[in-house]
């Protein structure tokens, strides 16, 4: 990887605060407090205090999670050395009616639905065979024959292990819905990554290679290259489209200076992405690795590592749409230089 593609050295901050029970106002110990999509987090102490150090400046979702309580999340703008007095009052979680009703599912139906869920959950990566859910028993499923909606819920965070990339993921499943008639998927996941301990130097080397392979050609790789003004050198070909190619009247035009879509942000390691209508991005002239991108806002804020702060700001189709949890990397991942 070219040195020019590495993210600019960010400034760092310390986050601190307290978590207590909303009803009794008593401090809560061993609550998981973490930044979504990262390896950064901590557990509260006996007095409810927490502290997370070495947080690069930028935008984050701070997640507060404990079994038996409702998940809380807070959007943060980290742009100063210390951000304290973050207070959270957790409410007890009450099981809703639909969750109780689904328990009557037969073991045979449940296993069949688990297979269906995992097909969409992991994606179509070659790494899927080395991935597994460690506690699938917390999952419940519901299939509505008339509407053809398939939904999955989890009574506790899912514990996921990816032996291909070397990560264990503590994942909160906010929602998961699949409409079989239109092949439409809606889901929201909140992951916290932990790096696995390699059993040998060879395994560690294999993980590094697989991570680089998962990153190469991904949306993060593309945006990172675009921010570094090296999209062409890194193998990306970009076209501007008047609309998505399968829609009537779509007109395609090659972009010769795509870096003009980027402007500087407030922080040195931030960029604004601006483009109209739709982009078609192919990697190394491989038709199988062609993606389409549509922005949901006039300007999309990201960092120079290629991480978009709000994933809902961009819709993707094609190759990138099929890259899911089996190829997921933590936000702070940076490929090693070649």
C-alpha positions, 0 to 999 in steps of 0.5 A: 500500500502506498504511503500516501494512502495512509490516514493522516496522523489524528489527534487523540482524546480521552472520553469519560463518564458515568452509568447508573440505573434509571430507576434506583439511581445506583451506579452500574458496574461491568457495563460495556461502553464502546465506540461502534465499529471500533476496538475502543471501549471499556467496562464501568467500575464499581462506582459506574465510572468509565474511561476510554483513551486514545480516541482519534478525533472525529465523529462516533456513536458511543454505545452503552450496553448491559444484559437486562437493560435497554441499549443507549447510544449517543452521537459524539463529535470528538475534537478536543483532548478531553470529553468528560461528564458523559452520563447515562441512565439505563432503563430495564429492558422489558420483553415485548409480546412478539419476542415471546410469541416466537419462542414456540418455533420448532427446532427444525424450523429454527435451524432452517431460519438460522441458515437463512439468516446466516446467508445474508448476515455473512454475505458471499465472501470466501471467508464465510466458512471460517466465521461462526456465531458463538451463541446462536441460541439468543436468536429468534425468527419470524416468517410471515407467509402472506407478506413474505417478510423474514425478521430476526431478533436477538435477546442478547448481543451476538458473539461472533468469531471470524477466524479468517480475519482474526477478530471476535465481534460483540454485536448488537442486532438492532433490526434485521428484516428480509423481504423475499418477494422483492429481495430487499434487506434492511438491517442495523448492526452495532459491532465492537471488535476485539483482536484474537490472539494468534496461535502462531506467527503463521496464523498472524501473517495469514490474518494480515494477508486476509485483512489486506485482501478484504480491504483491497477493492472495498468502499473504504479502499476507494474512498481512502484512495480518493482522499489521497488523490490516488484513485486511478493509481490504486486501480479504480475506474469511476464513471458519473451516471445520470441515474442507476444503470438499470433505470431508463435513460441512464447516461454514463460518462467517464470521470477524469478528475474524480478527486474534485469530489473531495474537499477538506473538512474541519479536521486535518483527517476529514473530507467532504464527499460531494457528487450528483446522481450516481457513481459507477466504480469498478476495480482493476477492470473486473466487471464482477467488482463493479459497484454503484453509489448514491449519496443521500445528502448533498455532502457526506463527511468521512475521514481520510482512512475512507470511513464514512461517519454515517453509513446511511449517507451512502447507498451502494449496490453491486459488489460492495453491497455483498461485502458484509460481516465476513469481510468487516474490518474495525474502523481503525484498521490501516493496511500495512505499507507494501 
